[in-house]
Amino acid sequence: MESVPDLPAKETIAPPALWSGGRAGRATPHSRLATPVYLARHGQTESNLLRRYAGYSPEPLTEAGRAQMSGLAARLALCRIGEVWTSEVARSRESAELIGGIVGVPVRTEARLNEIRMGPWEGMTEAEVARYYPNAWALWCTLPDRLELEGRETLQSVSRRVTAAVADAAERPHPVLLVSHVAPIRVAVLMMLGLPLSTYRRLHIGNGDAVLVDRAGADVRRLGETGSVRAELPLFSAESSLA
């Protein structure tokens, strides 16, 4: 029988000053222009189509997913990307290698970009999770930052590792593309915008989507757009959290 503990005390996440390479201080423009960092979600997989939590499975991209990555590479051609960092998970590595091969830059794995550990939910569809873990699912859909399950990584934990990776990428001498999953990208965007993790499920990041992190301006924009992602966050959303 499912058991969900009392709501844990809400953990406080460091303010946007975390983006200055971990150094304390105000979230103000740095002494030099911050290097652009791009975050991109991997291409489509069969699990995405089935609304299944793929976790760390070795499944490849679909044909549509590979096409998404080719299209994204073309859009990134003028961004002067110097290197690509990718999650160690197969679907992210395949995506990064496709982009790196087209753009002509090296690709390296970065564990801090890995998928969120979903514990007992991995391999299950959203419908199955709702059926077998109704209380936890209800909490995940309403207050995702408060959910704690044995074997499952919290959003706070994901936030700590992915924001550190973005901060390191911003210290590189050339723009870096980080290829990851929906959970790490969502929390990275929310932290950059100074928004609470409770709004996690309101942010849409589709397969092949990419955003530009403007660390100096503490803002995030979708690739090729000028408006802030902040402006598009709805008050309520039924967005999927599938990776």
Phi, psi and omega in degrees: 000138183294140177228120177245123182293167175304153180303126178288158176298136183294123182282138179273126178266144180302145179293176183304348177301339178304333184287350178272051176066023177089359181276145180289154177145179181281153179277073181240163178305144183277173183293336175235162180295127180292140178290133178299140176235128179252137177244129181228141176273144180301167179285171184297144173233170177299323179298324176299319180293326182270359183057050182245140176285102185286335180059234183255027181295154181272013185299144181274177174286154171282172176301319178296323179295320177294322177295322177301318181290323176297318178295320179295319179301319179296321180290334181272356188303328182263008184269001178056040177299130181261337179196161179238129172252141183222151168305155179282349183288142190306314184294329177284319178298315179300317179299313182295321181292324176297314180294313181301321180293323180285316182282335179083042179230157181289155180237135177226151178274149181219109185299333181291348177264003184298161178300152173295139177281116184264002176059232184292349180277343184299133181089353180262153173278165177300321180297322179291320178298316180298327182283315186267341179229059187300319181291315180294322179296317179299320179292319179299326182280343184244315179228070187300333180285354181257358184278129174227122176228146179300129179086357183251132179285138179277160177297328179297320179294316177300317182301316182300315185283320184285324178293327176294321178295318179296319179298319178294319179297325181290348178269354179289156182283356181218159179302143181237139174258126177253117180259124187212210187237171186298319183295306178302321181292316179302311183292326178297317179296314181298319179294320179296323181275356181072027181259151182289151178293346177296341179268011185311313187280357180273350184261121180271122174229100182276169176301130180083359177287150178220146177230156177251124178269116176262088186295320181295322181267004181051050182219164178223133178231149175288149182304125178085001180245162182252339181280153179288145175298332181306323185290341185263356182288118179283164177290324181224147180205150175249031183302144175287150177254016183294143180264000000 
